Amino acid sequence: MNNTDKLYERRKKSVPNALGIFNPSSIQSAKGAIIIDADGRELIDFAGGIGVNNVGHGVPEIIEAIQKQAEKFIHASFNVSVYEQYLDLTEKLCEILPHGESTKAMLTLSGAESVENAIKIARAVTGKSGVICYDGSFHGRTMMAMTLTSNVKYKEGAGPYAPEVYRLEYPYYKPSMIGRMTQDEFDDLMIMKLHKTFSSTVSISQTAAIILELVQGEGGFTVASKKYVQYLRKFCTENNICLIFDEVQSGFGRTGKWAAYEHYDVTPDLSTWAKSMGGGMPIGAVIGKQEIMDAIKPGLIGGTYLGGPLSCVASLASINYMQKNDINAAGKKVGKIVHDKFKHIQALYPETITDVRGLGAMLAIEFTNPKTGIPDGVATKAIVDKCLANGLIVITSGTYGNCIRILSPLFIEDEVLHRGLMILEEAIEEVLK
C-alpha cells in the first residue's frame, strides 16, 4: 500500500463517507501548477483546488504576507476592533469591481456565505421575499445556498429547504439546437419563459432577487446568453428586483476578465465572490451598489471570523500579484490554448464529444454515449482516473458528471499546460477507442 492509499484508509476512519472525493489524489507540497503527492509523484494540477488557485501554488508574495501578518495578530474580529487589512482589501475590491458610481463590499468566509448574505441583503432592501434561480446552478451547501443549488445530490435528505425559491431554465444555447432554432429565437423563448414565471408561479411584487451564474460551475460550464442577461438587467431595474451574479468560480481572471459580467456589458446590483479571491485562504465577499449595501439595518450582516486578517492580507497580495502579472491576459491565453485543443479532440470523436463550452479559460468538454444519446458519466470518470495514473489531476462537472472542466492556474507554464493537455488527450483516446 502506498502513502496515498494509507491516507485514504485513515480518512475512512475519522472522516464521514459523505464528504466527497472528486479525485483520489494526495498532496504534500506544491509550486506553480505542479503538485507533489504523498508518494513523491509529480502531478499537473488542472483542478486548482476547485478553482481557488488562479495564481498557482506557492506564490512568494502571498506566503510572505501571511507570515508577516501572523507575527502581528491573527484574530480580533472586525466588529470589535477595526483593522486596516480589512479596509485595504475592501477598497481594492471596490476599485477593480465597481458597481455603479459608488460601491461597497463586505467580507465573508466562503462562497456559500457570500450567497446567503446577498439574498439576505436583497430581501431586506426590497421588502420582498421571492428568489429566482436556475437549473444547473450551484451556490453552496448552507441552507439558502443549498436550496438555490439545482443538483439534488448536494441536498437530498436535507430538507425542508428555504421557502419562496423558484427555478427557471438556464439560458444556454446548446449545439443540439442549431438547425431547430436560431440563437435569437432561443433568447426570445427564454425571455418569454421568464415572463411566464411571473404570471404562473410568483408575482413580481413578491420577488426580491434573481441570482445567476453567468458561467455555471458545477452545471458544466454552460454560458448564459448575452441577450438574455442584458434583458434581465433591464427587467430587474424596472421591477425593483435585485440582480445578483454569482462570480465565485468565474472571477479573478478565469474568464479573461476580473468578472464574467464584464463580457455582458451589464453591472449587477450585488455580486458574490470567493475561491481565487483569497490566494488559497478562506475568504469571500459580497460587493454591491452603495445605495443597496447601506440600505440594510445594522446587525443584519456580520460574523466573528469574517475578513480575518490572515485571509485579508493573502487576498490583497494575490490580487496585487494578479494585477502586476496581468491575470486577465493570462486567462485569455490559457483559454485559447485549451479551447483549440478541445476542438481538436472533438473533431476526432464528434459523436461522443457533444460540446466544448465556456468563457476564457473556464472551459469544459462534454461526453455523451453515441449509442444511447445519454450523458456518459462512466466514461468521463474513467478518463479522470486515467489522467491521474499518468500524472494529471482533473475533475468533472455537469448534472450527470459527464464533463471535464479545466481550472488550472492561469500563470501555468506553456510546457506544463501542453503536457497536461496531451495527457488528457491520450486518456480520452484510451477510454473511447
C-alpha positions in Angstrom: 0.0 0.0 0.0 1.5 3.4 -1.0 1.3 6.6 1.1 -1.7 8.0 -0.8 -3.7 4.8 -0.2 -2.7 4.9 3.5 -4.1 8.4 3.8 -7.4 7.3 2.3 -7.5 4.4 4.7 -7.0 6.9 7.6 -9.7 9.1 6.0 -12.2 6.3 6.2 -11.7 6.0 10.0 -12.2 9.7 11.0 -14.0 11.5 8.2 -17.6 11.0 7.2 -18.1 9.0 4.0 -20.4 11.7 2.6 -17.5 14.1 2.3 -16.9 13.6 -1.4 -13.8 12.5 -3.3 -13.6 14.4 -6.6 -10.2 13.0 -7.5 -8.4 10.3 -5.4 -5.1 12.2 -5.4 -3.0 13.5 -2.5 -0.7 16.4 -1.8 2.3 17.1 0.3 3.7 20.2 -1.4 3.0 22.3 -4.5 4.5 25.1 -6.6 3.0 26.8 -9.6 0.9 24.2 -11.4 2.7 21.2 -10.0 1.6 19.1 -7.0 3.9 16.6 -5.3 1.8 13.8 -3.9 2.3 11.8 -0.7 4.4 9.3 -2.7 6.6 11.9 -4.2 4.9 11.8 -7.6 4.7 14.9 -9.7 1.1 15.8 -10.8 0.0 18.6 -13.1 -2.9 20.5 -11.4 -5.8 21.2 -13.7 -8.3 21.4 -10.7 -6.8 24.3 -8.8 -8.4 23.2 -5.5 -11.8 23.6 -7.4 -11.0 27.0 -8.9 -9.1 28.5 -6.0 -5.6 28.7 -7.3 -5.8 31.0 -10.3 -2.4 32.4 -9.4 -0.9 29.0 -8.8 0.6 27.3 -5.7 3.3 28.8 -3.5 3.4 32.4 -4.7 6.1 34.0 -2.5 4.3 37.3 -2.1 1.2 35.6 -0.7 3.3 33.4 1.7 5.3 36.4 2.9 2.1 38.5 3.5 0.6 35.7 5.7 3.8 35.2 7.6 4.2 38.9 8.4 0.6 39.3 9.5 0.8 36.2 11.7 3.5 37.9 13.7 1.3 40.9 14.3 -2.1 39.4 15.2 -4.2 36.5 13.9 -7.7 37.5 15.1 -9.6 40.4 16.6 -13.0 40.4 14.9 -13.6 43.4 12.7 -16.9 44.1 14.6 -14.9 44.6 17.8 -11.6 46.2 16.6 -11.3 47.8 13.1 -8.1 47.0 11.3 -6.5 48.3 8.1 -6.1 44.8 6.5 -9.8 44.5 6.1 -10.1 48.1 4.7 -7.2 47.7 2.3 -9.0 44.7 0.8 -12.5 46.2 0.5 -11.0 49.3 -1.0 -9.2 47.2 -3.6 -12.3 45.2 -4.4 -14.4 48.3 -4.9 -11.6 49.7 -7.2 -11.4 46.7 -9.5 -15.0 45.7 -9.4 -17.1 48.9 -9.3 -20.9 48.5 -9.1 -22.1 51.8 -10.4 -21.0 55.2 -9.2 -20.3 54.1 -5.6 -19.5 50.6 -4.4 -19.2 48.9 -1.0 -18.1 45.5 0.0 -18.5 43.1 3.0 -16.2 40.2 3.6 -17.2 36.6 4.2 -15.6 33.2 4.8 -16.8 31.4 1.7 -18.9 31.5 -1.5 -21.9 29.9 0.3 -21.7 32.6 3.0 -21.5 35.3 0.3 -24.7 33.9 -1.3 -26.5 33.7 2.0 -25.7 37.4 2.7 -26.5 38.6 -0.8 -30.0 37.1 -0.6 -30.5 38.5 2.9 -29.5 41.9 1.7 -31.8 41.7 -1.4 -34.8 40.7 0.7 -34.1 43.4 3.3 -33.7 46.2 0.8 -36.7 45.3 -1.5 -39.0 44.3 1.3 -39.9 41.2 -0.7 -39.0 37.5 -0.3 -39.2 35.6 -3.5 -35.9 34.5 -5.1 -35.4 33.2 -8.7 -32.6 30.8 -9.6 -31.8 28.5 -12.4 -31.5 24.8 -13.5 -27.9 23.5 -13.2 -26.9 26.1 -10.7 -24.6 25.6 -7.7 -24.5 28.3 -5.0 -23.2 26.3 -2.0 -24.2 23.9 0.7 -25.6 26.1 3.5 -29.4 26.3 3.8 -30.3 29.1 1.4 -27.4 28.3 -0.9 -28.3 24.6 -0.9 -31.9 25.5 -1.8 -30.8 27.6 -4.7 -28.5 24.8 -5.9 -30.1 22.7 -8.6 -28.4 19.2 -8.4 -30.3 17.1 -5.9 -27.2 15.1 -5.0 -26.0 18.1 -3.0 -29.2 18.3 -0.8 -31.1 15.1 -0.9 -32.5 14.3 2.5 -31.6 17.7 4.0 -35.0 19.4 3.6 -37.2 21.2 4.3 -35.5 23.8 2.2 -35.7 27.6 2.4 -39.1 28.8 1.2 -40.0 31.1 -1.7 -37.3 29.9 -4.1 -38.3 29.4 -7.8 -36.3 27.9 -10.6 -36.1 28.8 -14.3 -34.5 27.1 -17.3 -30.9 28.2 -17.7 -30.4 30.4 -20.9 -27.7 28.3 -22.6 -28.0 27.8 -26.4 -26.9 24.2 -26.8 -25.2 23.0 -30.0 -28.1 20.5 -30.5 -30.4 23.4 -31.0 -28.6 24.6 -34.1 -30.9 23.9 -37.1 -34.0 23.8 -34.9 -34.0 27.5 -33.8 -31.6 30.4 -34.1 -29.8 32.0 -31.1 -32.2 34.9 -31.3 -35.2 32.6 -31.3 -33.9 30.8 -28.3 -33.2 34.0 -26.4 -36.8 35.2 -27.1 -38.1 31.9 -25.9 -36.1 32.2 -22.6 -37.4 35.7 -22.1 -40.9 34.5 -22.7 -40.4 31.8 -20.0 -39.1 34.5 -17.7 -42.3 36.5 -18.1 -44.5 33.4 -17.8 -42.9 32.6 -14.4 -44.2 35.9 -13.1 -47.7 35.1 -14.4 -48.0 31.5 -13.3 -45.5 30.9 -10.4 -44.6 34.0 -8.4 -45.6 37.7 -8.6 -43.1 40.4 -9.5 -44.4 42.2 -6.4 -43.1 39.4 -4.2 -39.7 38.8 -5.9 -36.7 40.2 -4.2 -33.8 38.8 -6.3 -32.7 36.9 -9.4 -29.4 35.1 -8.9 -27.4 33.7 -11.8 -24.0 32.2 -12.6 -23.0 33.7 -15.9 -20.9 30.5 -16.3 -22.2 27.6 -14.3 -19.5 25.9 -12.3 -21.0 22.5 -11.2 -23.5 22.8 -14.0 -20.9 22.0 -16.6 -19.5 25.5 -17.6 -22.7 26.4 -19.6 -22.6 30.1 -20.5 -25.6 32.4 -20.2 -26.9 34.1 -23.4 -25.8 37.8 -23.6 -29.1 39.0 -25.0 -31.0 37.3 -22.1 -28.6 38.7 -19.4 -28.9 42.2 -20.8 -32.7 41.9 -20.9 -32.6 40.6 -17.3 -30.7 43.7 -16.2 -33.4 45.9 -17.7 -36.2 43.8 -16.3 -34.8 43.8 -12.8 -34.3 47.6 -12.8 -37.8 48.2 -14.0 -39.3 45.9 -11.3 -37.3 46.6 -8.2 -35.6 43.2 -8.2 -32.0 42.8 -7.2 -29.9 41.2 -9.9 -27.2 39.1 -8.3 -24.3 37.5 -10.2 -22.5 34.6 -8.5 -18.9 35.0 -9.6 -17.4 32.6 -7.0 -15.8 30.3 -9.6 -15.8 32.7 -12.6 -14.0 35.6 -11.0 -10.4 36.9 -10.9 -9.2 36.3 -14.4 -10.8 32.9 -15.0 -12.8 34.1 -18.0 -10.2 36.6 -19.1 -11.7 39.4 -17.1 -11.9 40.3 -13.4 -15.6 39.4 -13.6 -17.6 37.3 -16.1 -20.2 40.1 -16.1 -17.7 42.4 -17.9 -18.3 40.2 -21.0 -22.0 41.2 -20.9 -21.8 45.0 -20.6 -24.0 45.0 -17.6 -23.5 45.6 -13.9 -25.3 43.6 -11.2 -26.8 45.2 -8.1 -24.9 42.6 -5.9 -22.3 40.0 -6.7 -20.8 37.2 -4.7 -17.1 36.1 -4.6 -14.7 33.6 -3.0 -12.3 30.9 -4.3 -9.4 32.6 -6.2 -10.1 35.9 -4.4 -8.1 34.5 -1.4 -5.0 33.1 -3.0 -5.7 29.8 -1.2 -7.0 31.3 2.0 -10.7 31.0 3.0 -12.4 34.3 2.2 -15.3 35.7 0.2 -17.2 38.9 -0.4 -20.5 40.5 -1.3 -19.9 43.5 -3.5 -22.8 45.9 -4.3 -24.1 49.3 -5.2 -23.6 51.7 -2.3 -27.2 52.6 -2.0 -28.2 48.9 -1.6 -25.4 48.0 0.8 -26.2 51.0 3.0 -30.0 50.4 3.0 -29.9 47.4 5.4 -30.2 47.8 9.1 -27.2 47.4 11.4 -26.7 43.9 12.7 -28.2 42.1 9.8 -24.8 41.2 8.4 -21.6 40.3 10.2 -19.9 37.4 11.9 -17.0 36.6 14.2 -14.4 35.5 11.6 -15.5 37.5 8.5 -12.5 39.2 6.9 -9.9 37.6 9.1 -6.6 39.4 8.9 -4.6 36.4 7.5 -7.1 35.9 4.7 -7.3 39.6 4.0 -3.5 40.0 3.5 -3.4 36.9 1.4 -6.2 38.1 -0.7 -4.7 41.5 -1.2 -1.3 40.1 -2.0 -2.9 37.7 -4.5 -4.9 40.5 -6.2 -1.8 42.7 -6.4 0.1 39.8 -8.0 -2.7 39.3 -10.5 -2.6 43.0 -11.4 1.2 43.0 -11.7 1.3 40.0 -14.0 -2.0 40.7 -15.9 -4.2 37.8 -14.8 -6.8 38.6 -17.5 -4.3 38.3 -20.3 -3.2 35.0 -18.8 -6.8 33.8 -18.7 -7.3 34.7 -22.4 -4.0 32.9 -23.4 -4.8 29.7 -21.4 -8.3 29.8 -22.7 -7.3 29.9 -26.3 -4.8 27.0 -25.9 -7.3 24.8 -24.1 -10.2 25.7 -26.4 -8.1 24.9 -29.5 -7.0 21.5 -28.0 -10.6 20.7 -27.0 -11.9 21.5 -30.5 -9.1 19.3 -32.0 -10.1 16.4 -29.7 -13.8 16.9 -30.5 -13.1 16.6 -34.2 -11.6 13.2 -33.5 -14.7 12.0 -31.6 -17.6 14.1 -32.9 -20.3 11.6 -31.9 -19.0 11.2 -28.3 -17.8 14.8 -27.5 -21.0 16.7 -27.9 -20.0 20.1 -26.7 -16.9 22.3 -26.0 -18.0 25.3 -24.0 -17.1 28.0 -21.6 -15.7 31.5 -21.4 -12.0 32.4 -21.4 -10.1 29.8 -19.5 -13.3 28.5 -17.8 -13.8 25.6 -20.3 -15.3 22.2 -20.3 -15.6 19.2 -22.7 -18.8 17.1 -22.6 -19.1 13.4 -23.2 -22.2 11.6 -24.5 -22.8 7.9 -25.2 -23.1 7.8 -29.0 -25.3 4.7 -29.0 -27.9 5.9 -26.4 -27.5 9.7 -26.5 -27.3 9.6 -22.7 -24.7 11.7 -20.9 -21.7 9.4 -20.3 -20.5 9.9 -16.7 -19.0 6.5 -16.6 -16.5 7.2 -19.5 -15.8 10.6 -18.0 -14.8 9.1 -14.7 -12.6 6.6 -16.5 -10.8 9.4 -18.2 -10.3 11.2 -14.9 -8.8 8.1 -13.4 -6.5 7.5 -16.5 -5.3 11.1 -16.2 -4.4 10.7 -12.6 -2.5 7.4 -13.3 -0.5 9.4 -15.9 0.2 12.5 -13.8 -2.7 14.9 -14.3 -5.4 16.0 -11.8 -8.7 16.9 -13.5 -12.3 17.0 -12.1 -15.7 16.5 -13.6 -18.7 18.8 -13.6 -22.3 18.8 -15.0 -25.5 17.4 -13.6 -24.6 13.9 -14.9 -20.8 14.2 -14.2 -20.2 13.9 -17.9 -18.0 17.0 -18.4 -14.3 17.5 -17.6 -13.6 21.1 -16.6 -10.3 22.9 -16.7 -9.4 25.0 -13.6 -5.6 25.1 -13.9 -3.6 28.0 -12.6 -3.7 30.8 -15.1 0.0 31.5 -14.7 0.8 27.9 -15.7 4.0 27.5 -17.8 3.3 26.7 -21.5 5.2 23.5 -21.4 3.2 22.2 -18.4 -0.1 23.2 -19.9 0.6 21.5 -23.2 1.9 18.4 -21.3 -1.3 18.2 -19.3 -3.5 18.6 -22.3 -1.5 15.8 -24.0 -2.1 13.5 -21.0 -5.8 14.3 -21.2 -6.0 13.7 -25.0 -4.2 10.3 -24.6 -6.6 9.3 -21.7 -9.6 10.2 -23.9 -8.2 8.2 -26.7 -7.6 5.2 -24.5 -11.1 5.2 -23.0 -13.0 6.0 -26.2 -11.1 3.7 -28.6 
